């Protein structure tokens, strides 16, 4: 049972990463622009709903986090970037800006 749950979890993560660009496109141009969605496309959009939300709020969250000297949510940088390298760079830049703001 546990193995099937782990397999399903891996499948969801793969589907989420595979459909990130599609979700970004849908957010930018609207889902109506895409036409009739297939089931995998619909699931990909649903799996990326937090990514879309976080990308929209990126500048506000960073501004508030810096003003309050707090860290953004744990998965924030993963959701607003396209790969792990970009995630590491964005998190590093945020920490540097936070250190500079704290004097």
FENNORFEN-V208258 format. One record per residue. N is the residue number from 1. OMEGA is omega in degrees with one decimal (none if undefined). Layout:
BEGIN
N;OMEGA, N;OMEGA
END
This chain:
BEGIN
1;-179.2, 2;-179.8, 3;179.5, 4;176.5, 5;177.9, 6;178.3, 7;179.2, 8;178.8, 9;177.6, 10;178.9, 11;178.8, 12;178.6, 13;178.7, 14;-179.8, 15;-179.9, 16;-179.8, 17;-178.0, 18;-174.8, 19;-179.4, 20;-178.7, 21;177.9, 22;179.5, 23;177.5, 24;178.8, 25;179.1, 26;178.3, 27;-177.6, 28;-171.8, 29;179.8, 30;-178.4, 31;178.4, 32;178.8, 33;-176.2, 34;-177.2, 35;-178.6, 36;-177.7, 37;170.7, 38;179.2, 39;177.7, 40;177.6, 41;178.0, 42;179.3, 43;178.1, 44;177.0, 45;-179.3, 46;-179.8, 47;-178.1, 48;-176.9, 49;177.8, 50;177.7, 51;-179.3, 52;179.1, 53;-178.9, 54;179.5, 55;178.0, 56;-175.1, 57;-172.9, 58;-175.5, 59;179.3, 60;-178.9, 61;179.3, 62;178.6, 63;179.3, 64;-179.9, 65;178.9, 66;-179.7, 67;-178.1, 68;-178.4, 69;179.1, 70;178.1, 71;174.5, 72;179.9, 73;-174.4, 74;-176.0, 75;-175.5, 76;-175.8, 77;176.6, 78;-176.5, 79;-176.3, 80;178.2, 81;-174.9, 82;178.8, 83;-175.5, 84;179.0, 85;177.9, 86;177.9, 87;-179.7, 88;179.8, 89;-179.4, 90;178.9, 91;179.1, 92;178.6, 93;179.0, 94;179.3, 95;179.0, 96;178.4, 97;178.4, 98;177.6, 99;-179.5, 100;179.4, 101;-179.6, 102;175.2, 103;none
END
